Each structure stands twice: as C-alpha cells, then as structure tokens.
C-alpha cells in the first residue's frame, strides 16, 4: 500500500512538471501568436541572480547621484527607466516554478508525515 501511495504521488509530481510553464518550463506552453523576447538561463539560481542584478541596478539608479541615462534618451526620467526595468523583472519572475516547488513540497511532506 505504501508503494502504491508513493507511486501515485510521483505521478502527480510528474504531471505538475509536465504542465510547468514559464522560463524554465515547457516550450510547448509558449503562445505562437504572441511576440516574445527570450534569454537563456542555466537553472533557477542563474535566473535568480539575473533578477537580483536587475533589482540592484534599479536601487542604484534611484539612490545614485548620477543620471545613468543615455544622452540620446533625454525625454526619459530615471524613474521611467527604472519602471521599465521593474516591469521586465515582473515579467520574468518564475511564478510557475515557484508554484511547482510549493506543490512538490506539499506532496513530499504528506508522504513524509504518513511514515
């Protein structure tokens, strides 16, 4: 009976992973009608480091004394530029991966508690 329960849990985890979408998810989940820009990440840690770097640049831009704007872009304020970067960060947050990890932890905890 225990093995049956573990197998069912593993199958549920595999199903969750198959439905995973996002940067580290299935390429099948990308909408072919949309316009996308993509970049490659090695793993979740690399993605996290990319997001942290973008956020650090925003903090530096808002706290720094310099303008940090291209002379060709005189119509934009640093707040506008930071807003653009923050919107990019929001779009690349690994929502699907975090959901998957929460469900994985939940299922594994249930297995562990039944011992």
Sine and cosine of phi, psi and omega as CSV:
sin_phi,cos_phi,sin_psi,cos_psi,sin_omega,cos_omega
0.00,0.00,-0.65,0.76,0.01,-1.00
-0.87,0.49,-0.69,0.72,-0.01,-1.00
-0.90,0.43,-0.60,0.80,0.02,-1.00
-0.89,0.46,-0.68,0.73,0.00,-1.00
-0.91,0.42,-0.67,0.74,0.02,-1.00
-0.91,0.42,-0.66,0.75,0.02,-1.00
-0.89,0.45,-0.68,0.74,0.03,-1.00
-0.88,0.48,-0.69,0.72,0.02,-1.00
-0.89,0.45,-0.68,0.73,0.04,-1.00
-0.89,0.46,-0.63,0.78,0.05,-1.00
-0.91,0.42,-0.63,0.77,0.05,-1.00
-0.90,0.43,-0.65,0.76,0.04,-1.00
-0.90,0.44,-0.69,0.72,0.03,-1.00
-0.89,0.46,-0.63,0.77,0.03,-1.00
-0.90,0.43,-0.68,0.73,0.06,-1.00
-0.86,0.51,-0.70,0.72,-0.02,-1.00
-0.91,0.41,-0.62,0.79,0.02,-1.00
-0.89,0.45,-0.51,0.86,-0.01,-1.00
-1.00,-0.01,0.02,1.00,-0.02,-1.00
-0.88,0.47,0.75,-0.67,0.06,-1.00
-0.79,-0.61,0.27,-0.96,0.00,-1.00
0.88,-0.48,-0.24,-0.97,-0.09,-1.00
-0.85,0.52,-0.64,0.77,-0.03,-1.00
-0.96,-0.28,0.27,0.96,-0.06,-1.00
-0.99,-0.14,-0.39,-0.92,-0.02,-1.00
-0.96,0.29,0.69,-0.72,0.08,-1.00
-0.94,0.34,-0.35,0.94,0.01,-1.00
-0.91,0.42,-0.36,0.93,-0.10,-1.00
-0.99,0.15,-0.12,0.99,-0.03,-1.00
-0.97,0.25,0.76,-0.66,0.01,-1.00
-0.96,0.28,0.88,-0.47,-0.05,-1.00
-0.93,0.37,-0.27,0.96,-0.02,-1.00
-1.00,0.10,-0.29,0.96,-0.08,-1.00
-1.00,0.04,0.25,-0.97,0.11,-0.99
-0.98,-0.18,0.80,-0.60,-0.09,-1.00
-0.76,-0.65,0.54,-0.84,0.21,-0.98
-0.90,-0.44,0.72,-0.69,-0.03,-1.00
-0.81,-0.59,0.37,-0.93,0.13,-0.99
-0.61,-0.80,0.39,-0.92,-0.10,-1.00
-0.99,-0.12,0.70,-0.72,0.13,-0.99
-0.82,-0.57,0.53,-0.85,-0.04,-1.00
-0.97,0.24,-0.64,0.77,-0.06,-1.00
-0.26,-0.96,-0.06,-1.00,-0.02,-1.00
-0.88,0.47,-0.60,0.80,0.01,-1.00
-0.90,0.44,-0.67,0.74,0.03,-1.00
-0.89,0.45,-0.67,0.74,0.06,-1.00
-0.88,0.48,-0.70,0.72,0.03,-1.00
-0.87,0.50,-0.67,0.74,0.02,-1.00
-0.90,0.44,-0.60,0.80,0.04,-1.00
-0.91,0.42,-0.69,0.72,0.01,-1.00
-0.91,0.42,-0.70,0.72,0.02,-1.00
-0.86,0.50,-0.68,0.73,0.01,-1.00
-0.88,0.47,-0.68,0.74,0.03,-1.00
-0.89,0.46,-0.66,0.75,0.02,-1.00
-0.92,0.39,-0.62,0.78,0.04,-1.00
-0.89,0.46,-0.64,0.77,0.05,-1.00
-0.88,0.48,-0.64,0.76,0.03,-1.00
-0.90,0.44,-0.70,0.72,0.02,-1.00
-0.89,0.47,-0.72,0.70,0.01,-1.00
-0.88,0.47,-0.66,0.75,-0.02,-1.00
-0.90,0.43,-0.63,0.78,-0.02,-1.00
-0.98,0.20,-0.54,0.84,0.00,-1.00
-1.00,0.05,-0.44,0.90,-0.10,-0.99
-0.94,0.34,0.36,-0.93,0.02,-1.00
-0.99,0.12,-0.50,0.86,-0.04,-1.00
-0.96,0.27,0.26,-0.97,-0.04,-1.00
-0.99,0.12,-0.49,0.87,0.04,-1.00
0.82,0.58,0.42,0.91,0.03,-1.00
-0.91,-0.41,0.53,-0.85,0.06,-1.00
-0.93,0.38,0.67,-0.74,0.04,-1.00
-0.86,0.51,-0.42,0.91,0.02,-1.00
-0.96,0.27,-0.24,0.97,-0.08,-1.00
-0.92,-0.40,0.86,0.52,-0.09,-1.00
-0.95,0.31,-0.32,0.95,-0.05,-1.00
-0.99,0.14,-0.21,0.98,-0.06,-1.00
-0.99,-0.16,0.63,-0.78,0.11,-0.99
-1.00,-0.02,0.27,-0.96,0.04,-1.00
-0.92,0.40,-0.48,0.88,0.07,-1.00
-0.90,0.43,-0.64,0.77,0.06,-1.00
-0.89,0.46,-0.68,0.73,0.00,-1.00
-0.91,0.42,-0.67,0.74,0.01,-1.00
-0.91,0.42,-0.63,0.78,0.04,-1.00
-0.87,0.50,-0.66,0.75,0.02,-1.00
-0.88,0.48,-0.69,0.73,-0.01,-1.00
-0.92,0.39,-0.67,0.75,0.01,-1.00
-0.90,0.44,-0.59,0.81,0.07,-1.00
-0.90,0.43,-0.62,0.79,0.07,-1.00
-0.89,0.46,-0.71,0.71,0.02,-1.00
-0.85,0.52,-0.71,0.71,0.01,-1.00
-0.87,0.50,-0.60,0.80,-0.04,-1.00
-0.96,0.27,-0.37,0.93,-0.02,-1.00
-0.96,-0.26,0.06,1.00,0.07,-1.00
-0.86,0.51,0.69,-0.72,-0.09,-1.00
-0.99,0.15,0.88,0.47,-0.04,-1.00
-0.82,0.57,-0.74,0.67,-0.06,-1.00
-0.89,0.45,-0.66,0.75,0.02,-1.00
-0.90,0.43,-0.64,0.77,-0.01,-1.00
-0.92,0.40,-0.65,0.76,0.07,-1.00
-0.87,0.49,-0.72,0.69,0.01,-1.00
-0.86,0.51,-0.71,0.70,-0.02,-1.00
-0.90,0.43,-0.63,0.77,0.05,-1.00
-0.89,0.46,-0.71,0.70,0.00,-1.00
-0.92,0.40,-0.64,0.77,0.04,-1.00
-0.88,0.48,-0.72,0.69,0.03,-1.00
-0.88,0.47,-0.67,0.75,0.01,-1.00
-0.88,0.48,-0.73,0.69,-0.04,-1.00
-0.93,0.37,-0.65,0.76,0.01,-1.00
-0.93,0.37,-0.56,0.83,0.05,-1.00
-0.91,0.42,-0.64,0.77,0.04,-1.00
-0.88,0.48,-0.67,0.74,0.04,-1.00
-0.89,0.46,-0.68,0.73,-0.04,-1.00
-0.91,0.40,-0.64,0.77,-0.02,-1.00
-0.94,0.35,-0.39,0.92,-0.03,-1.00
-0.99,0.13,-0.11,0.99,-0.02,-1.00
-0.92,0.39,0.00,0.00,0.00,0.00
